[in-house]
Amino acid sequence: MGDSLITAFILVVVVLSESVRRLSTGAVVLQRDANGPWRLARAFELGRGLYVLAWLVPYALPIVISGPPDERLGSRRLLKRLESRSRRVKVSIALLRVNGAAVLALMLALPFAVHRWGAWGFLVVITALLVLTVLQVIIARRALRRVGLGFRRALLSSLRFLSPFSAPQAAGLVQEQAVKGLAPLVVAHRLLGEDEFLRAMRPLAYDTVRADIPNEEGRTLLGLVDPARLRAFLARSPRTETPTRFCPRCATSYRPDAFECADCLGVPLESAQPV
């Protein structure tokens, strides 16, 4: 039994390695747990630009949004494209997540099946894994076709899910393809909702409001959220039970005797309003 536990642990590590990605500058990582709302993900940095996107794929569905938007279409048409693609693959993504979870469960059960039933246990679990991974490839290929990939690209992209280590990642690939071609901030605003979007992008909102000439991200933000709404959001202080001070840029709370944010250099703290 001890050898089975060690083998299962090694399999878990290999599966986690499939969630390691190299992120480009400006990339936004969003995550959705089960059927909950989307939120800004806190990717764990391994070093040299490598990050672990999520620990519990496919229960957690992480997506990386990066790259310039498709300038051939306007923002409204791009958003309509996102909504249309999301509707077409909603069921497929749910099936890929469930099937990916079944693959992961069988992988973890494999060493225990071998320990209990020997070669027969190995053959049964491997056969079930083959069936599920082939099904994963079929569902992923059809979903990728629905979001605009050609037959050849969809097939080549989905063949990687024949590996039981990669199969749990299929839903994330389809979801990323569904938002491809949109600016990261536009996708984040659409998936998070405006309130959560502003909380997640507070430093950018602060820098944009205070800048004489906003950068490219700032101009995109101003196109998504009215400037008056940004200023009203930044003017609201956190509600606390005791007198504290907070950073207006990142909303980090500090003791009453602090005067400057440790993370946002040069930003003076403000007093939070007690409840």
Protein Blocks (a to p, Z undefined) as FASTA:
>chain_A
ZZmmmmmmmmmmmmmmmmpccddehiacdddehjbccdddddddfbghiacfbfkbckba
cdddedjddfkbcfklmmmmmmmmmmmmmmmmmmmmmmmmmmmmmmmmmmmmmmmnomml
mmmmmmmmmmmmmmmmmmmmmmmmmnopafklmmmmmmmmmpmklmmmmmmmmmmmmmgo
iafklmmmmmnopmlmmmmmmmmmmmmmmpmbdcfklmmmmmmpcfklmmmmmmpccddf
bdcdddfklopacdfkbcbdfklghiacdddddZZ
